């Protein structure tokens, strides 16, 4: 009785250790990423109960949230940050987990280094105490964020207790217009389904646009699945996937590689497989997107205007919109291209990869940033930074007036010193525009690397197509 | 984990949708290496001014709700990051039950690991409970997990709710699910042996390989 199956079903079913009568499933976890913020209490829990890490080689650890992006030769100044990073180092030593330390060139954001090292593989289950673990779904892996109790559960047992999620397919068909990127696609999707639209679902992204994206673009799309409420986003692996992975340090080698690719070729959803929900977007209707409010669903095309709470669907929505307008210091009806900025942040697990830096550098080359903005580039990993320097991108950014920083999560969430001051307004390539996200009372507008580059040059939200036409 | 059977306490109304985990516990408090002590910073940026003064309007600062053990909120509560610091902060403050029309998945999971009961109810029911929490002189509710019932301060018809049976059992008994899973060690071993034969590349590669 095996009819056509989705990619999700194939991975899910091949990882079931046990299924109880009520459907509660014990799912095997192939790969586990760990960072300093959501792991200390998990290791402490192991210690308190005298438990060990079941398979240390299935876990890879890196400090990313707290690390400074400036001088790394000295200890971290902030004591609590330093303790958290040191605690990770001690825990990894004690439990035998591999760690890329703060001064290792391979250090970077967990969701950048997993793929970069070939630790992320198709058909696997991958978890991390971080909601943007969905990023790894770009490789056809079932990857999702977990809490610290679950981190401890995975360390101790290499499994998780789960309920089978529902499936949703989001198809993006057609050809993306000039100047429209993977980031605009996912922002448009979130605008359409809403920030809770994917709750309870695993989303498979499909269609000609998704197939046409690079691995970096696919990671950007899957990364923000959680902003649409879905714990995991998936894309069928293909030739691009193996080309990206081949030869990476932690990817299979030799005969194992051949066996793996043969298996990976069978993973894509079968013809005729069905989903619990379907969503369709037409590429031609997508423009470069920006957010105006304090929820990732608050998107508007760059040619648009700040919406009016008068048009809210209900009272709760109206109140939320009014609160967002007040917080963001905007008035209903103003053209978004008139929004003036203080900062530009290029980086994060959403858009801190080499392709993102190349795309932004192309817009910036030979130009200078506006006098009213401070702009910074924070590469997603030390290796991305090194690669960019080999290509001379750092020089383009620095000549334009950008700061060129060390790798980490940085201003995406401001756990290190990279934060917005109250009421400062930032064009950011990151993933969340929540109140206080980038700093108390800071104001975030999410957009693509190309759009962030354009914003840096003009000092306000700008349609990048006007600059590169 | 402390079992959850029956809770009688004040319910605080928070009529906001999409309350995210950055609001529940802002990032500057994630630097702790402990699970406790976060209650004083629950909803920090809504609860205190920049210089640390209480914002009198905020619900948990109002005399009636300072001892709240139940929170009633709008849809998509707990959206955003996976930080378990959010339920830790709620629990440390004393809130052991959140009632909302819907929850974000990771937050919902995290609640059960910390003895917090998240209850989903239809919007109309939430509206009614919210009004009672706002208007009752003594907004004390009883949440009875053994009976799956919420008893209301007005004495109106109790509200029944549904909870996944496995999660309910774990809360009622205060079970540690790592312990439960470790009882299945032989099944995990068997799975590993099978996978190692079928997908050897998952074992030859990886960290430390």
Interface residues (C-beta under 8 A of the other chain):
Chain A: X17 X18 X20 X22 X24 X26 X28 X30 X31 X37 X38 X40 X41 X44 X45 X49 X51 X54 X56 X57 X58 X59 X60 X65 X66 X78 X80 X81 X83 X84 X87 X97 X98 X118 X119 X121 X123 X124 X129 X130 X131 X133 X145 X146 X147 X148 X149 X150 X152 X153 X156 X157 X158 X159 X161 X163 X165 X195 X196 X199 X200 X226 X229 X231 X250 X251 X252 X253 X256 X257 X259 X260 X263 X295 X316 X317 X319 X320 X323 X413 X414 X415 X422 X432 X434 X435 X436 X437 X440 X441
Chain B: X15 X16 X17 X18 X20 X22 X23 X26 X27 X28 X30 X31 X32 X33 X34 X35 X45 X50 X74 X75 X76 X79 X80 X81 X82 X83 X84 X87 X102 X103 X104 X105 X106 X109 X110 X113 X114 X164 X165 X166 X177 X178 X180 X181 X182 X184 X185 X187 X188 X191 X192 X195 X199 X200 X201 X202 X204 X205 X206 X207 X208 X209
